[in-house]
Amino acid sequence: MVVSKWCLFYSFFHILFLGYAQQHDNPYVPSDAKEVMAFIDNNSNYFIKNIEGPYSSEIKKIYRERDELFVKNINDSTYFFNNELQDYVLEILREIGASNLEIDISKYKFFIKNSVTPNAACYGNNIFEINLGLFTWLASDDEIAFVMCHEIAHKILNHNINNLEKYYKTLDSKSTKEEIRKLKNKKYGKSRAARAFIDGMSIDLLNYSQTAEQQADSLGMQLYLNTNFAPSSAITALEKLRVFDDSFLQYEINIDQLFNFESYPFKSYWIKEESTLFNEDANTDDFQTKSDTISTHPEIQERIDKLNSEYNEFLYKKNTLENSQVDIKEIVHYQIINSLKDYKSYDLALYHLVEFHNKELITTKEYHLSMIFLLENIYIAKQNHKLGKYVSHKNNLDNKNQLSVIKTFIHNIALSELKKLGWAYCNTYSEALSASTQYQFFKSIN
């Protein structure tokens, strides 16, 4: 069912005016909600009206659906509205605009998304996203600025529209139609054949995506070099994103030490994986629609090499801007934990909570309060038989990472054991927890 954009607007404002008066600091509601919604609506109407070309009707429909989904996502607390963080991003955007007068930054709006993945996105219609994870993964204003320049370059080069036009042109081609006709008539192995066909189409579109990413790097670098940000930070930003896939969810948690108390020692079987009769493999999953060999971005190392080659003489000049004094790191790290708690993503929340605390990115008191909050909510979810709704089981298709260990622990520990573990945690860290509601909760059930 297609939901009217105005229904979504009404729903958003209904929630806003009923609830916002009671909670003025709701981080999921923009303080300037009327202005935000007016921007989305006006921007959408203007942008869609000016889409032209042989597939304009299809592309207009895509953007209308995207806009409805975007408003729905705001309504569903997908974005983080924090004045300090928004002002921080706006200050960087202003520096980019002041150094590149051909860009009208008053038309651009960057939204902060509650996601731990270090990424950013351009919707093509003057709306951009920056994930919370990008602020924690990158170290400086300069590195953030380069990523923003890269996304603005995607907009200037019209990559979103071009990519959609290429997609519809591919679907409309004689060869594609003939291949689809053959697949429909295929009696056996239809799923595998369809997957191979989708992979083939994906590779074709991927090649275009690789070109687009490199074009955005090149134009983004030109925009970036016009600013007073450090040129070399463009390379360090890409280098940090290059190692993300290898290091994400690989921070060692040592859960057996984390929950090992004198009054209630850790049980080794809490993290023992169950053996299954069949060892499933991704290559034999007939329901998989896209193979693991397809990547949505080109190799970042190739992009780094290309920028080094094209802009080497400019890369190591000194910048004239000092980093912002706004402590956005503290804002970001607390919000990542809080949003994961709010979304009931207890496994990811536990993982990042330990990681941030060990890296001294959050205080010890906040760490213990958040940890006991997670233990209480995991207990309640188990008690109500709803844990699987919030924390998926580890399976044989999962990568070997620290999150899979946490999933195993959360599902393996019995309800009777979890209440004892929670009480042992409360007693061990009573100085920080004795005044908390969770302390009273675990005391009452033990």
C-alpha positions in Angstrom: 0.0 0.0 0.0 1.4 3.4 -1.0 1.1 5.9 1.9 0.3 9.5 1.0 3.1 11.9 1.8 0.6 14.2 3.4 -0.6 11.4 5.6 3.0 10.9 6.7 3.4 14.7 7.3 0.2 14.7 9.4 1.4 11.6 11.3 4.7 13.3 12.0 3.2 16.5 13.2 0.6 14.7 15.3 3.3 12.9 17.2 5.4 16.1 17.3 2.8 18.4 18.9 1.4 15.8 21.2 4.8 14.6 22.5 7.2 17.3 21.9 5.7 19.7 24.4 6.4 17.1 27.0 10.0 16.4 25.9 11.8 19.4 24.3 15.1 17.6 24.0 13.8 14.6 21.9 16.9 13.8 19.8 14.7 12.2 17.1 12.6 15.3 16.5 13.9 18.4 14.7 13.4 21.5 16.8 12.6 23.3 13.5 10.2 20.6 12.3 8.0 23.0 10.3 11.0 24.3 8.4 12.4 20.8 7.8 9.2 19.5 6.4 8.7 22.6 4.2 12.2 22.2 2.8 11.6 18.6 1.9 8.2 19.3 0.3 9.4 22.4 -1.7 12.6 20.9 -2.7 10.9 17.7 -3.8 8.3 19.5 -5.9 11.0 21.7 -7.6 13.4 18.8 -8.2 10.8 16.4 -9.6 9.2 19.0 -11.9 12.6 19.5 -13.6 13.4 15.8 -14.3 13.4 15.3 -18.1 14.4 12.5 -20.5 12.9 9.3 -22.0 12.4 7.7 -18.6 11.4 10.8 -16.7 8.0 9.4 -15.6 9.6 6.3 -14.0 12.3 8.4 -12.4 9.8 10.9 -11.0 7.9 8.0 -9.5 11.0 6.7 -7.8 11.8 10.1 -6.3 8.2 10.6 -5.1 8.5 7.2 -3.3 11.9 8.1 -1.9 10.5 11.4 -0.5 7.6 9.5 1.2 10.1 7.0 2.6 12.4 9.8 3.8 9.6 11.5 5.7 8.5 8.1 7.1 12.1 7.5 8.2 12.1 10.8 10.1 8.9 9.8 11.7 10.5 6.4 12.6 13.4 8.1 14.5 16.0 7.2 11.8 17.7 10.6 12.1 19.4 12.4 15.0 18.6 16.1 15.5 21.2 17.7 17.7 21.8 21.4 17.4 25.5 21.3 18.2 26.1 18.5 15.7 24.0 20.1 13.0 25.7 23.5 13.5 29.1 21.7 13.3 28.1 20.2 9.9 26.7 23.5 8.7 29.9 25.3 9.6 31.9 22.9 7.4 29.3 23.3 4.6 29.6 27.1 4.8 33.4 26.9 4.5 32.9 24.7 1.4 30.4 27.1 0.0 32.5 30.2 0.7 35.4 28.7 -1.2 33.3 27.5 -4.1 30.9 30.3 -5.0 29.4 28.4 -7.9 27.7 26.2 -5.3 24.5 27.5 -3.7 24.7 25.7 -0.3 21.5 27.3 0.8 19.7 24.6 -1.3 21.6 21.8 0.5 20.6 20.0 3.7 22.6 17.3 5.5 20.7 15.0 7.8 22.5 12.9 10.5 21.5 9.3 10.4 21.5 6.9 13.4 23.8 4.4 11.9 27.2 3.2 13.1 28.5 2.5 9.6 30.9 5.2 8.5 29.2 6.4 5.4 27.5 9.3 3.7 25.0 9.6 0.8 23.6 11.9 -1.8 20.0 11.6 -2.7 20.5 13.7 -5.8 17.8 16.2 -4.8 19.8 18.5 -2.6 19.3 16.1 0.4 22.4 14.4 1.9 23.0 12.0 4.8 25.9 11.6 7.1 25.9 8.5 9.3 26.9 8.9 13.0 29.6 6.3 12.4 31.4 8.6 10.1 32.1 11.1 12.9 33.5 8.4 15.1 35.6 6.8 12.4 37.1 9.9 11.0 39.3 12.2 13.2 39.0 15.7 12.0 36.9 18.5 10.4 39.1 18.2 7.4 38.3 14.5 6.8 34.6 15.1 7.2 34.8 18.1 4.8 36.3 15.9 2.1 33.5 13.3 2.4 31.0 16.2 2.2 32.7 17.5 -0.9 32.6 14.0 -2.5 28.8 13.8 -1.9 28.3 17.3 -3.2 30.2 16.3 -6.4 27.8 13.4 -6.9 25.0 16.0 -6.9 26.8 18.4 -9.3 27.5 15.5 -11.7 23.9 14.4 -11.6 25.0 10.8 -10.8 21.7 9.7 -9.2 19.6 10.6 -12.2 22.2 9.2 -14.6 22.4 5.9 -12.8 18.6 5.6 -12.8 18.5 6.4 -16.5 21.1 3.7 -17.2 19.1 1.2 -15.1 15.9 1.8 -17.0 17.7 1.8 -20.3 19.2 -1.6 -19.4 15.8 -3.0 -18.4 14.3 -1.7 -21.6 17.0 -3.2 -23.9 16.1 -6.1 -26.3 18.8 -8.3 -24.8 17.4 -7.9 -21.2 13.8 -8.6 -22.4 14.9 -11.7 -24.2 16.8 -12.9 -21.2 13.8 -12.4 -18.9 11.6 -14.3 -21.4 14.0 -17.2 -21.4 14.0 -17.2 -17.5 10.2 -17.3 -17.4 10.2 -20.3 -19.7 12.9 -22.2 -17.8 11.5 -25.3 -16.1 14.4 -26.1 -13.7 17.0 -24.1 -11.9 15.1 -20.9 -12.3 16.3 -19.4 -9.0 20.0 -20.0 -9.7 19.6 -18.7 -13.3 17.8 -15.6 -12.1 20.6 -15.0 -9.5 23.3 -15.3 -12.2 21.3 -12.9 -14.4 21.0 -10.3 -11.6 24.7 -10.6 -10.9 25.4 -9.9 -14.5 23.2 -6.8 -14.5 24.8 -5.7 -11.2 28.3 -6.0 -12.6 27.3 -3.8 -15.5 25.8 -1.2 -13.2 28.7 -1.6 -10.8 31.2 -0.6 -13.5 29.2 2.6 -13.9 29.2 3.1 -10.2 33.0 2.7 -10.0 33.4 5.4 -12.7 30.9 7.6 -10.8 32.8 7.2 -7.5 36.1 8.2 -9.2 34.5 11.1 -10.9 33.1 12.3 -7.5 36.5 11.9 -5.9 38.1 14.0 -8.6 35.5 16.8 -8.6 35.2 16.6 -4.8 39.0 17.0 -4.5 38.8 20.1 -6.7 36.1 21.6 -4.4 38.1 20.5 -1.4 41.4 22.1 -2.5 39.6 25.4 -2.9 39.0 25.4 0.9 41.4 26.0 3.7 41.1 22.4 5.0 44.2 20.2 5.0 44.6 18.7 1.5 46.3 15.5 2.9 43.2 14.8 5.0 41.4 13.7 1.8 43.8 10.8 1.6 43.7 9.9 5.3 39.9 9.9 5.2 39.8 7.4 2.3 42.6 5.3 4.0 40.5 5.0 7.2 37.4 4.0 5.2 39.5 1.4 3.3 40.3 -0.5 6.5 36.7 -0.3 7.8 35.6 -3.7 6.3 38.5 -5.5 7.9 38.1 -3.9 11.3 34.3 -3.4 11.7 32.9 -5.7 14.5 36.4 -7.1 15.1 37.2 -5.2 18.3 37.9 -7.9 20.9 35.2 -7.9 23.6 36.4 -10.7 25.9 32.9 -11.4 27.1 34.1 -14.2 29.3 36.1 -11.6 31.3 33.4 -9.0 31.1 30.8 -11.1 33.0 33.1 -13.1 35.3 32.3 -12.2 39.0 33.5 -13.8 42.2 29.9 -14.2 43.3 28.8 -15.6 40.0 31.6 -16.9 37.7 31.3 -16.9 33.9 30.0 -20.2 32.3 31.9 -21.3 29.3 28.8 -22.9 27.6 27.3 -19.4 27.4 29.4 -18.7 24.3 29.6 -22.3 22.9 28.1 -22.5 19.5 25.6 -25.2 18.7 26.7 -27.7 16.0 24.3 -28.3 13.2 23.7 -31.4 11.1 24.4 -29.5 7.9 27.0 -26.9 7.4 25.2 -24.3 5.3 27.3 -22.3 2.9 26.4 -19.1 1.1 27.1 -20.8 -2.3 24.3 -23.2 -1.8 21.7 -20.7 -0.6 19.1 -20.9 -3.4 17.2 -17.9 -1.9 20.2 -15.6 -2.2 19.5 -13.0 -4.9 23.0 -11.4 -5.1 26.4 -13.1 -4.8 29.0 -12.0 -2.2 31.4 -11.1 -5.1 29.4 -7.9 -5.9 30.5 -4.8 -4.1 28.7 -1.5 -4.3 31.9 0.6 -4.3 35.2 0.3 -6.2 38.3 -0.6 -4.4 39.2 2.4 -2.2 42.9 1.8 -2.7 42.4 2.4 -6.4 40.7 5.7 -5.6 43.5 6.7 -3.2 46.2 5.9 -5.9 44.3 7.9 -8.5 44.0 11.0 -6.2 47.7 10.7 -5.2 48.6 10.6 -8.9 46.4 13.5 -10.0 46.8 15.9 -7.0 50.2 14.9 -5.5 51.6 18.4 -5.8 48.7 19.9 -3.7 48.3 17.1 -1.1 50.8 18.1 1.4 50.4 21.8 1.7 49.5 23.0 5.2 45.9 24.1 6.0 45.0 27.4 7.6 41.9 26.2 9.6 42.0 24.8 13.1 39.7 22.0 14.0 36.4 22.9 15.6 36.4 23.2 19.4 33.0 21.6 19.6 33.3 18.2 21.2 31.2 16.3 18.7 32.9 13.0 19.5 31.2 12.9 22.9 27.8 13.8 21.4 28.2 11.1 18.7 29.4 8.2 20.9 26.6 8.7 23.5 24.0 9.0 20.7 25.2 5.8 19.0 24.7 3.9 22.3 21.4 5.6 23.1 20.0 5.0 19.6 20.9 1.3 19.7 19.3 1.0 23.1 16.2 2.8 21.8 16.0 0.5 18.7 16.4 -2.5 21.0 19.6 -3.6 19.1 20.9 -5.1 22.3 23.8 -7.0 20.7 25.2 -4.0 18.8 24.7 -1.8 21.8 26.7 -4.1 24.0 29.5 -4.4 21.4 29.9 -0.6 21.0 29.4 0.1 24.6 32.4 -2.1 25.5 34.4 -0.7 22.6 33.8 2.9 23.4 34.4 2.4 27.1 37.7 0.6 26.6 38.8 3.4 24.2 37.8 6.0 26.9 35.2 7.5 24.7 32.5 7.4 27.3 32.6 7.6 31.1 32.8 4.6 33.4 29.6 5.5 35.2 27.7 5.8 31.9 29.2 2.5 30.8 27.9 0.7 33.9 24.4 2.4 33.7 24.1 1.4 30.1 25.3 -2.1 30.6 22.9 -2.9 33.4 20.1 -1.3 31.3 20.9 -3.8 28.6 21.0 -6.7 30.9 17.6 -5.8 32.4 16.0 -5.3 28.9 17.5 -8.6 27.6 16.0 -10.3 30.6 12.6 -8.8 30.0 12.7 -9.7 26.3 13.6 -13.3 27.1 10.9 -13.4 29.8 8.3 -12.2 27.2 9.6 -14.5 24.5 10.5 -11.5 22.3 14.3 -11.7 22.3 14.4 -13.0 18.7 12.6 -9.9 17.5 15.5 -7.8 18.7 18.6 -10.0 18.5 18.9 -12.5 15.7 20.5 -15.9 16.2 24.0 -16.4 14.9 23.9 -18.8 11.9 26.5 -20.5 9.7 26.2 -17.7 7.2 27.5 -15.1 9.7 31.0 -13.9 9.5 33.3 -14.8 12.4 33.2 -11.5 14.3 32.8 -10.3 17.9 29.1 -9.6 17.3 28.4 -13.3 16.6 30.0 -14.1 20.0 27.6 -11.6 21.7 24.6 -13.0 19.9 25.6 -16.5 21.1 26.0 -15.3 24.7 22.6 -13.5 24.7 20.7 -16.4 23.4 22.6 -19.2 25.4 22.3 -17.7 28.8 19.2 -19.0 30.6 16.7 -16.6 32.2 17.5 -18.0 35.7 21.2 -17.4 35.0 20.7 -13.9 33.6 19.0 -12.7 36.8 21.9 -13.9 38.9 24.4 -12.4 36.5 22.5 -9.0 36.6 22.5 -9.0 40.4 26.3 -9.9 40.5 26.9 -7.0 38.1 24.9 -4.7 40.4 26.8 -5.7 43.5 30.2 -5.6 41.9 29.6 -2.0 40.6 27.2 -0.9 43.4 28.8 2.5 43.7 27.7 3.5 40.2 24.4 1.5 40.2 22.9 1.5 43.7 20.6 4.4 42.9 19.4 3.0 39.5 16.1 1.4 38.9 17.9 -1.6 37.4 19.6 -2.2 40.8 16.2 -2.4 42.4 14.9 -4.6 39.6 17.6 -7.3 39.9 17.4 -7.1 43.7 13.7 -7.8 43.5 14.0 -10.9 41.3 16.9 -12.5 43.2 
